[in-house]
Amino acid sequence: MTINNPDDLSEYLLHTAHVATVSGAAFGADHCLRFSYAASDENLRKAIGRIAEAVARWRG
């Protein structure tokens, strides 16, 4: 998968890491992602781990 912008990355993370993010474009940050941290510490740690794994797989 080619990732050219935050929307592509957000979609990749959703389908690969099962973590939902939002493009920062709606908030004036065109090159950023937004994360909600309104979850338990345990769930946040799991999500961060899944994101790290997904990024490592994408980079090869």
C-alpha positions in Angstrom: 0.0 0.0 0.0 1.2 3.5 -0.8 0.7 6.1 1.9 0.8 9.6 0.5 -1.1 11.6 3.1 -2.7 11.3 6.6 -5.9 9.9 5.2 -4.0 7.0 3.6 -2.1 6.4 6.9 -5.4 6.6 8.8 -7.0 4.0 6.5 -3.9 1.8 6.7 -3.9 1.9 10.6 -7.6 1.1 10.7 -7.3 -2.0 8.5 -4.0 -3.2 9.6 -3.7 -2.3 13.3 -7.5 -2.0 14.0 -6.9 1.5 15.5 -9.1 4.4 14.4 -7.5 7.8 13.8 -8.7 11.0 12.2 -6.8 13.2 9.7 -5.7 16.5 11.2 -6.9 18.4 8.1 -10.3 19.2 9.6 -8.4 20.8 12.5 -5.9 22.8 10.3 -3.1 20.3 10.6 -2.9 18.9 7.1 0.1 16.6 7.8 -1.0 15.1 11.1 -3.2 12.5 12.6 -5.4 12.9 15.6 -5.7 10.2 18.3 -8.2 10.0 21.1 -6.8 8.9 24.4 -10.2 8.6 26.1 -9.6 4.9 26.9 -7.9 2.9 29.6 -4.2 2.8 29.9 -4.3 -0.9 29.1 -6.2 -0.3 25.8 -3.9 2.7 24.9 -0.8 0.5 25.4 -2.3 -2.2 23.2 -3.2 0.3 20.5 0.3 1.8 20.5 1.8 -1.7 20.2 -0.5 -2.5 17.2 0.4 0.8 15.6 4.1 0.1 16.0 3.7 -3.4 14.5 1.8 -2.0 11.6 4.4 0.7 10.8 7.2 -1.9 11.1 5.4 -4.1 8.5 4.7 -1.2 6.2 8.4 -0.2 6.2 9.4 -3.8 5.6 
